[in-house]
Amino acid sequence: MNYQEAIHFIHGRPRLHRSRELTEIKEFLAAIGHPEQQGHFIHVTGTNGKGSVAEMVTEILLASGLRVGRFVSPFITRFNERIQVDGHNISDTDLADTTTYLANVLRHIQAERPDFALTEFEFVTALGFYYFAQRRVAVAVIEVGIGGAHDKTNVITPDVSAITTIGADHLELIGPTLDDVAAEKAGVIKKGVPVVVGEIAAPQLAIIKAYALREHAPLFHFGEAFQLLHPRLQPAQHRWLFDFANEAAGMHYKNIALPSISAYEVHNAATAIQVAVLYFAQNHGQLSEGAIREGMANFHWPARMELLHEKPFVLLDGAHNVPAVRALIDSVQQAFPGVTVHLIASFLQGKDAKKMLQYYIRAGFDIVGTDFKDPRLLPLAQWPEMPQPIRHIHDWRAALAVVLQETDEDDLIIIAGSLHFVSTVRESLLGGDDDDV
């Protein structure tokens, strides 16, 4: 296969199984030599923040001199972003060659068992594990797709697990209640493996603690085992400064710089530092303060409070569920106090568009609804009725053109609603090849 053929083959896999079990991916991993049992892993889940924490942990470990793999879900611009080694995406050639090999293995199994199938996510997960084993990474940071217990990445025994947040998203798959979500995500906890837990409400935290106790897994909770102290935003420098403390480990690092204007990212940063500290202590000794500072300084996470332009400010954020919208509004109000905010939004079906719009209206945002090319799009005609009139402008490019004409140079334009929407806009505004999106 060449690269485009490989992408076509991957996207040609079915999206869902009839069963949520891990039987098929375990059998396939056995057929390719159990790459999920080779090397070290860090497993990260959470309703929001899992991608940021995974990126931050990766940067810290890279700064410490390790060879690090990273499995990303979903990608923003190119499919290759999903599988990275040392901060570099898998090459087109390596992706094509690895897909060719795995596809041949899959065909061999199917020749004997025609009913055997892998979903797209299962195939990509296996591809990632196989590639990391071939590249002999020291550790791979694995980001869960959806949930935890039944996620297809949950075939590893990591050195550290992390649960960043619990919120209302994908409730049709892992809900319907927040307690159900907490129980599903707690499924990444393994026997005796330390788990780092971010800011989580007491009822759901109790569920996670019960799972950890049952598995004899040491639990490190944000605000208890480790602390984020004195966070302060420096808008002119587009960064946060904060202190990190873990008194039991004798750590109190002051004035760590994080190049982000997002309030939620500074909380993710503390969680990520704790994850990296635990992994390093188990395998390499004490993690240096310098590696922590360098890793934080190197953090960059596209489409999360990403500022693309000034005068006017144009900001992209992938907020696609209610907790993420609340976090976005909080961050904007801290970073842009008193600024007129224009929101260009597009939602996918199955999301709580009404509640998200309620929060945006309450925040005083001027809202324009738009659309983009996606079969999962919530059509503008199906948007919920709101007490405040919301303009509908078909095609996001037309919507952006109208808003730009109405905007003063000190205003803020936010483009949000779904990661796919934001990645589509980002790709168009910054340029590039989107044939494999």
C-alpha positions as CSV (number, residue, x, y, z in Angstrom):
1,M,0.0,0.0,0.0
2,N,1.0,3.6,-0.5
3,Y,0.0,6.2,2.0
4,Q,-3.4,7.1,0.6
5,E,-4.3,3.5,0.2
6,A,-3.3,2.9,3.8
7,I,-5.5,5.8,5.0
8,H,-8.4,4.5,2.8
9,F,-8.0,1.0,4.3
10,I,-8.0,2.3,7.9
11,H,-11.1,4.5,7.4
12,G,-12.7,1.5,5.7
13,R,-12.8,-0.4,8.9
14,P,-16.2,-0.6,10.7
15,R,-16.7,2.1,13.4
16,L,-18.4,-0.1,16.0
17,H,-18.7,-3.7,17.2
18,R,-21.9,-5.2,18.4
19,S,-20.1,-5.9,21.7
20,R,-18.1,-3.5,23.9
21,E,-15.7,-6.3,24.9
22,L,-12.0,-6.4,24.1
23,T,-11.9,-9.9,22.6
24,E,-11.1,-8.9,19.0
25,I,-8.3,-6.5,19.7
26,K,-6.7,-8.9,22.2
27,E,-6.7,-11.7,19.7
28,F,-5.2,-9.4,17.0
29,L,-2.5,-8.2,19.3
30,A,-1.6,-11.8,20.1
31,A,-1.3,-12.4,16.3
32,I,1.2,-9.6,15.9
33,G,3.4,-10.6,18.9
34,H,1.8,-8.8,21.8
35,P,3.3,-5.3,21.3
36,E,1.0,-4.0,24.2
37,Q,3.1,-6.2,26.6
38,Q,6.4,-4.7,25.4
39,G,7.9,-1.7,27.1
40,H,6.4,0.8,29.5
41,F,3.1,2.8,29.3
42,I,1.2,5.7,30.9
43,H,-2.5,5.5,30.4
44,V,-4.6,8.7,30.5
45,T,-8.4,9.1,30.5
46,G,-10.9,11.8,31.4
47,T,-13.9,13.6,30.0
48,N,-11.7,16.7,29.3
49,G,-8.0,17.4,29.7
50,K,-6.7,13.9,28.7
51,G,-5.1,15.2,25.6
52,S,-3.4,18.1,27.3
53,V,-2.2,16.0,30.2
54,A,-0.8,13.4,27.7
55,E,1.0,16.1,25.8
56,M,2.5,17.7,28.9
57,V,3.7,14.3,30.3
58,T,5.2,13.6,26.9
59,E,7.1,16.9,26.8
60,I,8.4,16.5,30.4
61,L,9.7,13.0,29.7
62,L,11.3,14.1,26.4
63,A,13.0,16.9,28.3
64,S,14.4,14.3,30.7
65,G,16.1,12.5,27.8
66,L,13.7,9.6,27.2
67,R,12.5,8.2,23.9
68,V,8.8,8.7,24.2
69,G,5.9,7.4,22.1
70,R,2.4,9.0,22.2
71,F,-1.0,7.8,21.0
72,V,-3.4,10.6,20.3
73,S,-7.2,10.6,20.0
74,P,-8.4,12.4,18.0
75,F,-6.0,14.1,15.6
76,I,-6.4,17.8,14.6
77,T,-4.8,18.3,11.2
78,R,-3.4,15.0,9.8
79,F,-4.1,11.4,10.7
80,N,-0.3,10.8,11.3
81,E,-0.6,12.9,14.5
82,R,-2.3,9.9,16.2
83,I,1.0,8.1,16.5
84,Q,4.1,10.0,17.5
85,V,7.7,9.2,18.6
86,D,9.9,11.9,20.2
87,G,7.4,14.5,19.2
88,H,7.4,13.6,15.5
89,N,4.4,12.1,13.7
90,I,4.7,8.7,12.1
91,S,6.0,9.2,8.6
92,D,3.8,8.5,5.6
93,T,6.2,5.7,4.6
94,D,6.1,4.1,8.0
95,L,2.4,4.4,8.3
96,A,1.9,2.8,4.8
97,D,4.4,0.0,5.6
98,T,3.0,-0.8,9.0
99,T,-0.6,-0.7,7.8
100,T,0.3,-3.1,5.0
101,Y,1.8,-5.6,7.4
102,L,-1.1,-5.4,9.8
103,A,-3.7,-5.6,7.0
104,N,-2.1,-8.8,5.8
105,V,-2.3,-10.3,9.3
106,L,-5.9,-9.3,9.5
107,R,-6.7,-10.9,6.1
108,H,-5.0,-14.1,7.2
109,I,-7.2,-14.3,10.3
110,Q,-10.3,-13.5,8.3
111,A,-9.5,-16.2,5.7
112,E,-9.9,-18.7,8.5
113,R,-12.7,-16.8,10.3
114,P,-14.7,-14.6,7.9
115,D,-16.7,-13.2,10.8
116,F,-13.6,-11.7,12.5
117,A,-13.4,-7.9,12.2
118,L,-11.5,-5.0,13.8
119,T,-13.0,-1.5,14.1
120,E,-11.1,1.5,12.8
121,F,-10.1,2.5,16.3
122,E,-9.0,-1.1,17.2
123,F,-6.8,-1.2,14.1
124,V,-5.3,2.2,14.8
125,T,-4.6,1.2,18.4
126,A,-2.9,-2.0,17.4
127,L,-0.9,0.0,14.8
128,G,0.3,2.4,17.5
129,F,1.3,-0.4,19.9
130,Y,3.2,-2.2,17.1
131,Y,5.0,0.9,15.9
132,F,6.1,1.8,19.5
133,A,7.5,-1.7,19.9
134,Q,9.3,-1.5,16.6
135,R,10.8,1.9,17.5
136,R,11.7,0.6,21.0
137,V,10.4,3.6,22.9
138,A,11.3,3.9,26.6
139,V,7.6,4.7,27.4
140,A,4.5,5.3,25.4
141,V,1.8,7.8,26.7
142,I,-1.5,6.3,25.6
143,E,-4.6,8.5,25.4
144,V,-7.9,6.7,25.8
145,G,-10.5,7.1,23.0
146,I,-13.8,7.0,25.0
147,G,-14.4,5.9,28.5
148,G,-11.8,3.5,30.1
149,A,-12.8,0.0,31.0
150,H,-14.1,-0.9,27.6
151,D,-11.9,1.4,25.6
152,K,-9.7,-0.5,23.1
153,T,-6.5,0.9,24.6
154,N,-7.4,-0.8,27.9
155,V,-5.2,-3.8,27.1
156,I,-2.1,-2.5,28.8
157,T,-0.7,-2.7,32.3
158,P,0.8,0.8,32.6
159,D,3.3,2.2,35.1
160,V,0.9,5.0,35.9
161,S,-2.8,5.7,35.1
162,A,-4.5,9.1,35.2
163,I,-8.1,10.2,35.3
164,T,-8.2,14.0,34.6
165,T,-11.9,14.9,34.9
166,I,-15.4,13.4,35.0
167,G,-18.2,15.2,33.1
168,A,-21.2,14.7,30.9
169,D,-20.1,13.5,27.5
170,H,-20.7,10.3,25.5
171,L,-23.5,9.5,27.9
172,E,-25.1,7.3,25.3
173,L,-22.1,5.0,25.4
174,I,-20.8,5.2,29.0
175,G,-23.6,6.9,30.9
176,P,-26.3,7.8,31.5
177,T,-25.2,9.1,34.9
178,L,-22.0,10.8,36.0
179,D,-21.5,7.9,38.4
180,D,-21.6,5.5,35.4
181,V,-19.0,7.7,33.6
182,A,-16.8,7.6,36.7
183,A,-17.1,3.8,37.0
184,E,-16.2,3.4,33.3
185,K,-13.2,5.6,33.5
186,A,-12.0,4.0,36.7
187,G,-11.7,0.8,34.6
188,V,-8.2,2.0,33.6
189,I,-7.0,1.4,37.2
190,K,-4.9,-1.7,37.4
191,K,-3.8,-3.8,40.4
192,G,-1.0,-2.1,42.3
193,V,-0.5,0.6,39.6
194,P,-0.6,4.2,41.0
195,V,-3.4,6.4,39.6
196,V,-3.3,10.2,39.5
197,V,-6.7,11.9,39.7
198,G,-7.5,15.5,38.8
199,E,-10.2,17.8,40.1
200,I,-13.3,15.6,40.4
201,A,-16.5,16.1,42.3
202,A,-16.9,14.2,45.6
203,P,-19.5,11.6,44.5
204,Q,-17.5,10.5,41.5
205,L,-14.2,10.7,43.3
206,A,-15.6,8.3,45.9
207,I,-16.3,5.8,43.1
208,I,-12.8,6.1,41.8
209,K,-11.3,5.8,45.3
210,A,-13.3,2.6,45.8
211,Y,-11.9,1.1,42.6
212,A,-8.4,2.1,43.6
213,L,-8.8,0.5,47.0
214,R,-10.1,-2.7,45.6
215,E,-7.1,-2.9,43.2
216,H,-4.6,-1.9,45.9
217,A,-3.6,1.0,43.6
218,P,-2.1,4.0,45.3
219,L,-4.2,7.1,44.5
220,F,-2.8,10.6,44.2
221,H,-5.6,13.2,44.2
222,F,-5.3,16.9,43.0
223,G,-5.3,19.1,46.0
224,E,-4.4,16.4,48.5
225,A,-1.3,14.4,47.4
226,F,-0.1,17.3,45.2
227,Q,-1.1,21.0,44.9
228,L,-1.3,23.7,42.4
229,L,-0.4,26.9,44.2
230,H,-0.5,30.6,43.3
231,P,-1.6,30.3,39.7
232,R,-1.5,33.7,38.0
233,L,-2.2,34.7,34.4
234,Q,0.1,37.0,32.5
235,P,-2.0,37.8,29.5
236,A,0.6,40.0,27.8
237,Q,3.0,37.1,27.8
238,H,0.3,34.6,26.9
239,R,1.2,32.4,29.8
240,W,0.4,31.2,33.3
241,L,2.9,31.1,36.2
242,F,2.2,28.6,39.0
243,D,3.8,26.7,41.8
244,F,3.7,22.9,42.1
245,A,4.0,21.2,45.5
246,N,4.2,17.6,46.6
247,E,5.2,17.7,50.2
248,A,5.6,14.0,50.6
249,A,8.1,13.9,47.8
250,G,9.8,17.1,49.1
251,M,8.9,19.1,46.0
252,H,8.0,22.8,45.9
253,Y,8.8,24.3,42.6
254,K,8.0,28.0,42.1
255,N,7.1,30.1,39.1
256,I,6.7,27.3,36.5
257,A,5.8,28.9,33.2
258,L,3.0,27.4,31.0
259,P,2.6,29.0,27.5
260,S,-1.2,29.0,27.5
261,I,-3.9,31.5,28.4
262,S,-6.3,28.7,29.3
263,A,-7.3,28.5,33.0
264,Y,-8.0,24.8,32.7
265,E,-4.6,24.0,31.3
266,V,-2.8,25.2,34.4
267,H,-4.8,22.6,36.4
268,N,-3.9,20.0,33.8
269,A,-0.3,21.0,34.3
270,A,-0.2,20.0,37.9
271,T,-1.8,16.6,37.1
272,A,0.7,16.0,34.4
273,I,3.7,16.8,36.6
274,Q,2.5,14.4,39.2
275,V,2.1,11.6,36.5
276,A,5.6,12.3,35.2
277,V,7.1,12.3,38.7
278,L,5.5,8.9,39.5
279,Y,6.6,7.3,36.3
280,F,10.2,8.6,36.6
281,A,10.5,7.5,40.3
282,Q,9.5,3.9,39.4
283,N,12.0,3.6,36.5
284,H,14.7,6.2,36.6
285,G,14.9,7.9,40.0
286,Q,14.0,11.5,40.8
287,L,12.7,13.6,37.9
288,S,14.7,16.9,37.7
289,E,13.1,20.2,38.2
290,G,14.7,21.3,35.0
291,A,12.9,18.7,33.0
292,I,9.6,19.7,34.4
293,R,10.2,23.4,33.6
294,E,11.5,22.6,30.1
295,G,8.5,20.2,29.4
296,M,6.0,22.9,30.5
297,A,7.7,25.5,28.4
298,N,7.5,23.2,25.3
299,F,3.8,22.6,25.7
300,H,1.7,23.3,22.7
301,W,-1.8,21.9,22.1
302,P,-3.5,23.1,18.9
303,A,-7.2,24.0,19.0
304,R,-7.3,24.4,22.7
305,M,-7.6,28.1,23.5
306,E,-5.3,28.6,20.6
307,L,-4.8,32.3,19.6
308,L,-4.4,32.6,15.8
309,H,-4.6,36.4,15.4
310,E,-4.7,39.7,17.2
311,K,-6.5,42.9,16.2
312,P,-9.1,41.4,16.4
313,F,-8.3,38.4,18.5
314,V,-9.2,35.1,16.8
315,L,-9.2,32.1,19.1
316,L,-9.9,28.4,18.4
317,D,-11.1,26.0,21.0
318,G,-12.4,22.4,20.7
319,A,-15.0,22.8,23.4
320,H,-17.7,20.2,22.5
321,N,-19.4,19.4,25.7
322,V,-20.9,21.3,28.6
323,P,-17.9,21.0,31.0
324,A,-15.5,22.2,28.3
325,V,-17.8,25.1,27.4
326,R,-17.8,26.2,31.1
327,A,-14.0,25.9,31.2
328,L,-13.7,27.9,28.0
329,I,-15.9,30.7,29.3
330,D,-14.0,30.9,32.6
331,S,-10.7,31.1,30.7
332,V,-12.0,33.8,28.4
333,Q,-13.3,35.9,31.2
334,Q,-9.9,35.7,32.9
335,A,-7.8,36.3,29.9
336,F,-10.0,38.9,28.1
337,P,-11.9,40.8,30.8
338,G,-14.4,43.3,29.5
339,V,-13.8,42.4,25.9
340,T,-16.7,41.9,23.4
341,V,-16.9,38.3,22.4
342,H,-18.2,36.9,19.2
343,L,-18.8,33.2,19.0
344,I,-19.0,31.2,15.7
345,A,-20.2,27.8,16.6
346,S,-21.1,24.5,14.9
347,F,-22.2,21.4,16.8
348,L,-22.4,17.7,16.2
349,Q,-25.4,15.5,16.7
350,G,-25.7,13.9,20.1
351,K,-24.2,16.8,22.0
352,D,-26.2,19.0,24.4
353,A,-26.3,22.0,22.1
354,K,-29.1,23.7,24.1
355,K,-27.2,23.7,27.4
356,M,-24.0,24.8,25.8
357,L,-25.8,27.7,24.1
358,Q,-27.4,28.6,27.5
359,Y,-23.9,29.0,29.0
360,Y,-22.7,31.1,26.1
361,I,-25.8,33.4,26.2
362,R,-25.4,33.8,30.0
363,A,-21.8,34.8,29.4
364,G,-22.9,37.6,27.1
365,F,-21.4,36.2,23.9
366,D,-22.8,37.3,20.5
367,I,-23.5,34.0,18.8
368,V,-23.5,33.0,15.1
369,G,-24.4,29.5,14.2
370,T,-22.8,27.9,11.2
371,D,-22.0,24.6,9.5
372,F,-19.2,22.7,7.9
373,K,-18.8,19.4,6.0
374,D,-19.4,16.5,8.4
375,P,-22.0,13.7,8.3
376,R,-22.5,14.0,12.1
377,L,-23.3,17.8,11.8
378,L,-26.3,19.1,13.7
379,P,-28.0,21.0,10.9
380,L,-28.8,24.7,11.7
381,A,-32.5,23.9,11.1
382,Q,-32.4,21.5,14.1
383,W,-30.7,23.9,16.5
384,P,-32.8,24.4,19.7
385,E,-35.0,27.4,20.1
386,M,-33.3,29.9,22.5
387,P,-34.7,33.1,24.2
388,Q,-32.0,35.1,22.6
389,P,-32.0,35.3,18.8
390,I,-29.1,33.5,17.2
391,R,-28.1,34.3,13.6
392,H,-27.6,31.3,11.3
393,I,-25.1,31.7,8.5
394,H,-24.5,28.7,6.3
395,D,-20.8,27.8,5.7
396,W,-18.3,28.9,8.4
397,R,-16.2,30.9,5.9
398,A,-19.2,33.2,5.2
399,A,-19.9,33.4,8.9
400,L,-16.4,34.4,9.7
401,A,-16.4,37.1,6.9
402,V,-19.6,38.6,8.3
403,V,-18.3,38.6,11.9
404,L,-15.0,40.1,10.8
405,Q,-16.8,43.0,9.2
406,E,-18.7,43.7,12.4
407,T,-15.8,43.4,14.8
408,D,-13.6,46.1,16.3
409,E,-9.9,45.4,16.6
410,D,-10.1,44.9,20.4
411,D,-12.9,42.3,20.1
412,L,-12.5,38.6,20.5
413,I,-13.8,36.0,17.9
414,I,-14.1,32.5,19.2
415,I,-14.5,29.5,16.9
416,A,-15.8,26.4,18.8
417,G,-18.3,23.6,18.9
418,S,-16.4,20.5,18.0
419,L,-12.9,19.4,17.5
420,H,-13.6,18.4,13.9
421,F,-15.1,21.8,13.2
422,V,-12.2,23.6,14.8
423,S,-9.6,21.4,13.0
424,T,-11.4,22.1,9.7
425,V,-11.2,25.8,10.3
426,R,-7.6,25.6,11.5
427,E,-6.5,23.7,8.5
428,S,-8.1,26.2,6.1
429,L,-6.8,29.3,7.9
430,L,-3.2,28.0,8.4
431,G,-3.0,26.0,5.1
432,G,-2.0,22.4,4.4
433,D,-3.1,19.2,2.9
434,D,-6.4,17.8,4.2
435,D,-6.8,14.9,1.9
436,D,-6.4,12.4,4.8
437,V,-8.7,14.1,7.3
